Amino acid sequence: MTDLDGNRMDATAPQFDEDLAEHAPTISRLEAQREDAYWRRTYWQQRYYEIGFEYEDYAPAYCVGYVGYAQYGGEFEQAERSLHANWERVKSDSRLGLADAMAAMRAAWDRMARVRHQPRLTVIEGGLARRAPHRAPLEPDPAAVAGAAAAVAP
C-alpha cells in the first residue's frame, strides 16, 4: 500500500485528518499489531463481509477505525467526517466502496471502544491485584512480570 506521495505504508500506519491535529494519536505499535492480527483472523466472519474481497481490501478501513477511536474517542458519528477523509487518504488499492469501508471502520471503532474499557487485571506492589479499566496501552514492566510470575510459581 502506498500513500499519496508514493511512499510505502503498512496497513497499521495511521494517517490522520489535519482538522483534529491537536489530538495526538494514542495507540501503541503493539496495540495496532494486535488489532491488525484480530481483524486478519476474523474479517471474513463479519456480517458486512463480501465474498471475493480479501483482508487487504478491509485492512485500511479497520486501521482508520481503530486508530480513529484512539485519536478521537467518543461517538463514531461525531468523527465520521474525519474518518471518511482518512479513508480517502489511506484506501490505496482497496476495492471497498465507502459504505462497506464505513461498516468495517465502525466495527473496528466499536471493538477498540470495548477493548479499551473492559476491566483488566492490574498487578500492584505487594502481589495484590485489582480490576481497573484499560485507559491506555501499557508496555510490560519486566520487573513486575517477573514478580508476578514468581508469586504464582509452585
N, C-alpha and C positions, 0 to 999 in steps of 0.2 A: 504494500500500500504506500502511496506517496502523497505528500501534501501539495498545496497549490504551486509551490516553488520547485516541485520535482524531487524533494528530499524524501528519502525512505523513512516511513513511520511504522511503528508497531501498533497493533490494534489497541494496546493499553496505554499508548502515549496520548495524553489528553491535549486537546486544543480547545481554548475557551473563547467565549464571546467577550469582546472587549468592553461591552456595556457594563459588565459587572466586574471589571478588572480589580476593583478594590478588595474583592474577596479572593484570597489565595486558595488554591486547591488544597484540600485536606485529606488526601488519600495517599497512603504509602505504596511503594512499589510492591511490597508483599501483599497488601490488601488487593491491589489491582490484579496481581497474578492469581490470587485465589478466586476473584470474581471471574476472570477470564477462564480459568480451569473449570469452574462451576458451569458457566454457560456453554463451554465447549462440550461438556458431557451431556447437557440437558436441552440444548436448543431445539432439537428435533422432537422433544416431548411437549413443547409448549402449544397452547391452543391456537396461536396465530401462525404456527409453522406451516409453510407451504412446501409440498413435495417438489423437489427439483432445486431448491435453494440449499446452499452449503453454509457451514459455520462462517466462512469468510464473508458471506453476504450479511450476516447478522452481527458479526463482531463489532463493527464501528458503531452500530446503534446501541449495543449493550454498553460499550465503553462510554458513549455520550450519556447514557442513563445513569450508570453508577458513579462516574466522575461528576456528572451534573448534580446528583444528590449530595455528594461530598462537598461540592463547591457551593451550591445554592441552598440546600436543605429545604425545609418547609414543604409546601404543596407543589405537586407536579405542575398543576395548571398555571401557577404563578411563574414558573420557569420555562414554560412551553415555548415561548418565542425564542428565548436564548438557546434552548436545546435544539430547536429547528435550525437556527443559524449554525450551531456547532455541527449538526448532522451534515449540512451542506458543505462544510469545510472538510470533514473527515471521511465522507462516504466512499471516496476513492472509486474502486471498481465494483462496489456493492450493487447488486441488481434489485434491491428492495425499493419499492415506491415509498413515498412519505408516510402513508397510512400504516404500512407494515413496519416501517422503521420506528414510527411513534409507538406502536404496540410493544416492540422489543425494548425501546427506551423506557417505557412505563414499567415493564416487568423488571428491568434492571434497577430502576429507581426504587420501586416498591421493595425489592429484595434487599437493597442496601439499607433502606429505612428499617426493615425488620432486623437485619444483622447488627446494625449499629445500636439498636435499642433493646436487644434481647439481654437478659441478665447473664452475666458470666462470672465464673469463679475467680476471685482475686486472692492471691496469696499475700498475706501481710506478715510483718515481723512477728516472731514467736510461734509460727506454724499455724496461726489462726486463719480462718478463711471466712469470707462473706460474699454475698451476691451483690453485684453492682452493675448498673447499665454500662455498656461499652460506649464510650464517648469518642474515643479517637484510637487509631491503630497504635498498638504498643509493640515495641521491639522487646523480645525476651531478654531479661536480665540473667546472664549466666549464673551469677551467684544465687539468685532466687530460685532458678530452676534446679540447681544442684542441691540447695537446701530443701526444697520441696520433695525432690527425689529421695533424698536421704531420710526425710521424715516418714515416707511411706514404704521404704525398703524393709523387707522382713529381717 
